[in-house]
């Protein structure tokens, strides 16, 4: 029974990743210090964002803008 449940779960995960790729996105796993995660969570809360991903995208966008202004 557990093999069937694991197979179903793996299939659902694969379908989810396929939908992300079709939409031009990809899921990754990050290993970050707790202090960095706290910073991301604080930004998420202050900006009213729905996810850490949105907070990271916002930070990356700000970094790109700063880099382009310097160049």
Buried (B, 14 or more C-beta within 10 A) or exposed (E): EEEEEEEEEEEEEEEEEEEEEEEEEEEEEEEEEEEEEEBBEEBBEEEEBEEBBBBBEBEEEEEEEEEEEEE
